[in-house]
Amino acid sequence: MKALEQQWKAVQKQLAQLGKQAESARGQARRRMKRLERRTRVAVARALRKAEPQVREALDEATRVGRGLQAGVRAGAAAYRASARTKK
């Protein structure tokens, strides 16, 4: 019986040590996760700030090209209507 009690105490001691190690690992993992989330937020915000002016400029250019295309189509249609084409 004495050997079993010693083994039981040893197992309890190991279990307590494992509990402490697990708590420490959880704390470290939590800190790593917070740091990673913060770095990710900063990187995304930085990328957005850098990309936004370029996206706005590209959108403005696409709008200008679209307006030019519409004007060209309108002018072509007007010229076609005004032309002296042969009628059947």
Kinemage of the C-alpha trace (Angstrom):
@kinemage 1
@onewidth
@group {chain A} dominant
@subgroup {mainchain}
@vectorlist {calphas} color= white
{ca met a 1} P 0.000 0.000 0.000
{ca lys a 2} L 2.835 2.375 0.795
{ca ala a 3} L 4.240 2.016 -2.741
{ca leu a 4} L 0.844 2.849 -4.240
{ca glu a 5} L 0.542 5.956 -2.055
{ca gln a 6} L 3.994 7.098 -3.150
{ca gln a 7} L 3.096 6.524 -6.789
{ca trp a 8} L -0.165 8.401 -6.255
{ca lys a 9} L 1.664 11.373 -4.716
{ca ala a 10} L 4.183 11.329 -7.569
{ca val a 11} L 1.355 11.342 -10.123
{ca gln a 12} L -0.354 14.209 -8.311
{ca lys a 13} L 2.914 16.159 -8.256
{ca gln a 14} L 3.439 15.573 -11.982
{ca leu a 15} L -0.150 16.606 -12.641
{ca ala a 16} L 0.370 19.849 -10.730
{ca gln a 17} L 3.545 20.559 -12.719
{ca leu a 18} L 1.744 19.856 -15.986
{ca gly a 19} L -1.063 22.200 -14.921
{ca lys a 20} L 1.447 24.985 -14.289
{ca gln a 21} L 3.140 24.361 -17.643
{ca ala a 22} L -0.218 24.347 -19.442
{ca glu a 23} L -1.208 27.643 -17.813
{ca ser a 24} L 2.102 29.170 -18.854
{ca ala a 25} L 1.720 27.884 -22.405
{ca arg a 26} L -1.818 29.296 -22.623
{ca gly a 27} L -0.563 32.694 -21.486
{ca gln a 28} L 2.259 32.652 -24.014
{ca ala a 29} L -0.099 31.570 -26.794
{ca arg a 30} L -2.545 34.337 -25.852
{ca arg a 31} L 0.226 36.942 -25.983
{ca arg a 32} L 1.468 35.617 -29.333
{ca met a 33} L -2.060 35.700 -30.726
{ca lys a 34} L -2.649 39.288 -29.576
{ca arg a 35} L 0.680 40.374 -31.066
{ca leu a 36} L -0.097 38.610 -34.345
{ca glu a 37} L -3.568 40.185 -34.525
{ca arg a 38} L -2.140 43.646 -33.838
{ca arg a 39} L 0.559 43.230 -36.488
{ca thr a 40} L -2.029 42.010 -38.978
{ca arg a 41} L -4.315 44.978 -38.273
{ca val a 42} L -1.405 47.388 -38.729
{ca ala a 43} L -0.316 45.725 -41.981
{ca val a 44} L -3.841 45.788 -43.413
{ca ala a 45} L -4.364 49.417 -42.413
{ca arg a 46} L -1.026 50.376 -43.952
{ca ala a 47} L -1.851 48.529 -47.187
{ca leu a 48} L -5.244 50.234 -47.377
{ca arg a 49} L -3.751 53.676 -46.822
{ca lys a 50} L -1.162 53.012 -49.513
{ca ala a 51} L -3.574 51.495 -52.048
{ca glu a 52} L -6.524 53.856 -51.644
{ca pro a 53} L -5.098 56.803 -53.635
{ca gln a 54} L -4.037 54.480 -56.454
{ca val a 55} L -7.478 52.868 -56.562
{ca arg a 56} L -9.184 56.264 -56.593
{ca glu a 57} L -6.906 57.422 -59.423
{ca ala a 58} L -7.607 54.265 -61.438
{ca leu a 59} L -11.338 54.694 -60.890
{ca asp a 60} L -11.190 58.321 -62.040
{ca glu a 61} L -9.228 57.289 -65.130
{ca ala a 62} L -11.721 54.534 -65.941
{ca thr a 63} L -14.549 57.061 -65.597
{ca arg a 64} L -12.795 59.462 -67.968
{ca val a 65} L -12.191 56.682 -70.507
{ca gly a 66} L -15.844 55.625 -70.245
{ca arg a 67} L -17.053 59.188 -70.835
{ca gly a 68} L -14.730 59.534 -73.822
{ca leu a 69} L -16.005 56.274 -75.265
{ca gln a 70} L -19.630 57.349 -74.849
{ca ala a 71} L -18.901 60.684 -76.523
{ca gly a 72} L -17.200 58.900 -79.407
{ca val a 73} L -20.132 56.539 -79.881
{ca arg a 74} L -22.571 59.456 -79.802
{ca ala a 75} L -20.486 61.425 -82.315
{ca gly a 76} L -20.195 58.405 -84.600
{ca ala a 77} L -23.935 57.795 -84.492
{ca ala a 78} L -24.657 61.468 -85.215
{ca ala a 79} L -22.200 61.465 -88.108
{ca tyr a 80} L -23.780 58.317 -89.505
{ca arg a 81} L -27.261 59.844 -89.298
{ca ala a 82} L -26.046 63.057 -90.910
{ca ser a 83} L -24.191 61.327 -93.729
{ca ala a 84} L -25.624 61.199 -97.245
{ca arg a 85} L -25.929 57.449 -97.329
{ca thr a 86} L -27.844 55.759 -100.103
{ca lys a 87} L -31.367 54.784 -99.238
{ca lys a 88} L -32.949 51.638 -100.552
